[in-house]
Amino acid sequence: MISFEERKRDFWEWHKANPKVWEYFERFSLEVVRTGRHKVSHWLIINRIRWEVYLETTGEDFKISNDYIAFYARLWRARHPEYKDLFTIKRMIGEPNE
């Protein structure tokens, strides 16, 4: 089984190579905040990104690993502490306690 630290490292490498995903994640999450909602699923945000990218791109399939979704929610919490509770975040297997 791959360790939490290895999954985190894989996520950061993928994240750096695909900065557009974070731009979408942040944009769509802020849209939710602007509507006055206080909760949304990070899976919903990622699936909207998948939809948007599917419509905008041609050629090679674009894929976001489900393994990365929880890391995007954690990145959101770190960058937007004022909206830290927008996503429900559960401790991942092997993740150190905060």
N, C-alpha and C positions, 0 to 999 in steps of 0.2 A: 504494500500500500504506500502510496506517495505521501510524504509528510506535509504538514501544513506549510512549513517554510518553503518546501519545493513548489507547492501550488502557488504560494504567494510570489515566489521568484518568477515562475512561469507567467503569472498574471502580469507582473510589471514589465517583463520583456514584451509581451503581446500588447500591453497598453501603450508602451512607448512607440511601438511600430504601427499602432492604429489610433492616433490621437483624435480622429473624427468621432470615434465612438464616445469618448468622454464629452466632446462638445455636444453631441446629441443627448447624452444622458443628463447633462447639466441643464440644457435647454428645456427638455421635456419635463424634468423634475421641477424646474422653476415655473413652468406653465401650470403645473399642479398647485404649487404654492400660491400663485397669483389668483387661482380660482377660490382660494380660501379653504381648501381642503387641508387636513392635517395629517393624513395617512394615504399612502399609495404603495402598491407592490413594486419592488425593484424588478421583479420578473415582468410585470406589465410594461415598465419603461424599456427594458431590453427588447421585449417583443415588438414594441412600437419602432424601436431602432431597426430591428430586423426587417420590418415592413417597409420603412422609409428607404433603407439601403437597397432592398430588393427592387423597389420601383425605380430607383435612381441609377442603378449600375447595370452594366452589360458585361458579358464575358464570364470570367471566373466567379463561381459562387462565393459569397461572402458569409463567413460563419463566425458567430460569437459563441464560444464554449460556455455551456451552462456552469462550468466550474468557476467562471469569472464573475458571475452575476453578484454573488455575495461580496466580492472585493470592490465592485463598483459602489455598492451601498455603503461600505466602510469608507471609501474615498470621499463619497458625498458627505458623510458625517464629519470627516476631518476638515474638509474645505468649507463646509456650511454648518458650523456648530449651532447657528441660530435656528436651523431647521433639522437638528440632529435626530429628531423623532419621526421624521417623515417616513422612514422605512423601519420596519420591525426587523431587528438584526438578532439572530440567534448565534450563539457560540458555535464555531465550526470545530469539527473533530481535530484535535491536536492544537487548537488555537490557545495561546497563553491567556490566562485571566487578565483582565484590564487592571 
